[in-house]
């Protein structure tokens, strides 16, 4: 299965330019890593006052969580019949840069499910700037993932710097009805 922008747009509420993620790099039942390069676009839908502020990292992370939820729902033994649709809070947020639009590297977004119940979930997230992959390294490998572990220290070379990290709490929106819904 090719988990590219087309697949992502078909499985989350955001459409058009508001679908911020370009591809899923890796995932399992607890975590997901994905990539985006649209933060440099002059017509980015979240740009304000001529810039894309670093707080927009929360939206990238929330969409990564939505993609993770969609992938989990597609599993044959999935116990969740509903998608988590409402971002309830962002906590322990640290923004390490002032803006995202002046970064030359792609954004690497990783989310880790810390806790989940039938109607809620808690995820941690990291947003990093990708560096050019060195020969023999795992391009796009994120710290703590199997890819980074397999690549050893060389795998960490795929990251130039950390941009933001924190935790997201999400809830089931029972008013959204069936289907993807909208935000």
C-alpha positions as CSV (number, residue, x, y, z in Angstrom):
1,X,0.0,0.0,0.0
2,X,1.4,3.4,-1.1
3,X,0.8,5.8,1.8
4,X,1.2,9.0,-0.1
5,X,-0.7,12.3,-0.1
6,X,-3.5,10.8,-2.1
7,X,-4.1,8.1,0.5
8,X,-3.8,10.5,3.3
9,X,-6.3,12.9,1.8
10,X,-8.8,10.0,1.3
11,X,-8.5,9.1,5.0
12,X,-8.5,12.4,7.0
13,X,-10.9,15.3,7.1
14,X,-8.6,18.0,5.7
15,X,-8.6,18.4,1.9
16,X,-6.8,20.5,-0.7
17,X,-4.0,22.5,0.6
18,X,-5.1,21.9,4.2
19,X,-4.0,18.3,3.8
20,X,-0.4,19.1,5.0
21,X,1.3,15.6,5.0
22,X,2.9,14.2,1.9
23,X,3.7,10.6,2.8
24,X,3.9,8.1,5.6
25,X,7.5,6.9,6.1
26,X,6.8,4.2,8.7
27,X,4.2,3.1,11.2
28,X,3.1,0.4,13.6
29,X,0.4,0.1,16.2
30,X,2.0,2.6,18.5
31,X,3.7,5.2,16.3
32,X,3.8,6.9,12.9
33,X,6.5,8.9,11.1
34,X,5.6,11.1,8.1
35,X,7.1,13.8,5.9
36,X,5.9,17.2,4.6
37,X,7.6,19.8,2.4
38,X,4.9,22.3,1.9
39,X,6.0,24.6,4.8
40,X,8.0,26.6,2.3
41,X,5.0,27.3,0.0
42,X,4.1,31.0,-0.3
43,X,0.4,30.1,-0.5
44,X,0.5,27.8,2.6
45,X,-3.0,27.9,4.1
46,X,-1.7,28.5,7.6
47,X,0.6,31.4,6.7
48,X,-0.2,34.7,8.5
49,X,1.5,38.0,8.2
50,X,3.9,36.7,5.6
51,X,5.2,33.8,7.7
52,X,4.4,30.3,8.9
53,X,4.8,30.4,12.7
54,X,6.1,27.4,14.6
55,X,2.8,26.9,16.4
56,X,1.6,25.4,13.1
57,X,3.6,22.3,14.2
58,X,0.5,21.4,16.2
59,X,-1.6,21.1,13.1
60,X,1.1,18.9,11.4
61,X,1.2,16.7,14.5
62,X,-2.6,16.5,14.7
63,X,-2.9,15.4,11.1
64,X,-0.2,12.7,11.7
65,X,-2.3,11.4,14.6
66,X,-5.4,11.4,12.3
67,X,-3.4,9.3,9.8
68,X,-2.3,6.9,12.5
69,X,-5.9,6.5,13.6
70,X,-7.0,5.8,10.1
71,X,-4.4,3.2,9.7
72,X,-5.3,1.6,13.0
73,X,-9.0,1.5,12.0
74,X,-8.1,-0.4,8.8
75,X,-6.4,-3.2,10.7
76,X,-8.5,-6.4,10.7
77,X,-8.5,-6.7,14.5
78,X,-9.2,-3.0,15.1
79,X,-11.2,-2.4,18.2
80,X,-12.0,1.2,17.3
81,X,-15.0,1.9,15.1
82,X,-14.6,5.6,15.4
83,X,-12.0,8.1,14.5
84,X,-10.7,10.6,17.1
85,X,-11.8,13.9,15.6
86,X,-11.3,16.7,18.1
87,X,-8.0,18.0,19.3
88,X,-8.8,18.7,23.0
89,X,-5.4,20.1,24.1
90,X,-1.7,20.5,23.3
91,X,0.4,20.2,26.4
92,X,4.1,20.4,27.3
93,X,4.6,22.2,24.1
94,X,8.1,23.4,23.3
95,X,8.7,25.4,20.1
96,X,12.4,25.4,19.3
97,X,12.2,27.8,16.3
98,X,10.2,30.9,15.6
99,X,9.0,29.9,12.2
100,X,8.8,27.0,9.8
101,X,8.7,28.6,6.4
102,X,12.4,29.5,6.3
103,X,13.6,26.0,6.8
104,X,15.3,24.4,3.8
105,X,14.8,20.7,4.8
106,X,11.5,18.8,4.8
107,X,9.5,18.4,8.0
108,X,9.7,15.0,9.7
109,X,6.7,14.5,11.9
110,X,6.6,11.6,14.4
111,X,3.8,10.7,16.8
112,X,3.7,8.1,19.5
113,X,0.5,6.8,21.2
114,X,1.1,7.0,24.9
115,X,-2.4,5.9,26.0
116,X,-5.7,5.1,24.3
117,X,-9.2,4.3,25.4
118,X,-12.4,3.9,23.4
119,X,-13.2,7.6,23.3
120,X,-9.8,9.3,23.8
121,X,-6.1,9.1,23.2
122,X,-2.9,10.8,24.3
123,X,0.0,11.1,21.9
124,X,3.5,12.7,22.1
125,X,4.9,14.3,19.0
126,X,8.1,15.6,17.5
127,X,8.6,17.8,14.5
128,X,12.1,17.8,13.1
129,X,13.9,19.3,10.1
130,X,15.3,16.7,7.7
131,X,18.9,16.8,6.7
132,X,20.2,15.4,3.5
133,X,20.6,11.7,3.9
134,X,24.2,10.5,4.0
135,X,25.2,7.5,1.9
136,X,24.2,4.3,3.7
137,X,21.8,5.9,6.2
138,X,18.1,5.4,6.6
139,X,16.6,8.5,5.0
140,X,13.9,9.9,7.1
141,X,14.7,7.7,10.1
142,X,13.4,9.2,13.3
143,X,14.8,8.7,16.8
144,X,13.2,5.9,18.6
145,X,11.9,4.2,15.5
146,X,13.0,0.8,14.3
147,X,14.5,2.4,11.2
148,X,16.8,4.6,13.4
149,X,17.7,1.7,15.6
150,X,18.6,-0.4,12.6
151,X,20.7,2.3,11.1
152,X,22.5,3.0,14.3
153,X,24.1,6.4,14.8
154,X,24.1,7.0,11.1
155,X,20.3,6.9,11.0
156,X,20.1,9.9,13.3
157,X,22.0,11.9,10.6
158,X,18.6,12.2,8.8
159,X,17.6,14.9,11.2
160,X,19.1,18.4,11.1
161,X,17.4,19.7,14.2
162,X,14.3,19.5,16.5
163,X,11.7,22.1,15.8
164,X,8.9,21.3,18.3
165,X,7.6,18.6,20.6
166,X,4.8,18.1,23.0
167,X,1.7,16.0,23.8
168,X,-1.8,16.0,22.1
169,X,-5.0,14.9,23.8
170,X,-7.8,13.9,21.4
171,X,-11.5,13.0,21.8
172,X,-14.1,11.2,19.8
173,X,-16.5,13.8,18.3
174,X,-19.9,11.9,18.6
175,X,-21.6,14.8,16.7
176,X,-19.5,14.2,13.6
177,X,-21.6,11.2,12.5
178,X,-20.3,8.6,10.1
179,X,-17.6,9.1,7.6
180,X,-14.7,11.4,7.6
181,X,-16.6,14.5,8.8
182,X,-15.1,17.9,8.6
183,X,-13.4,20.3,10.9
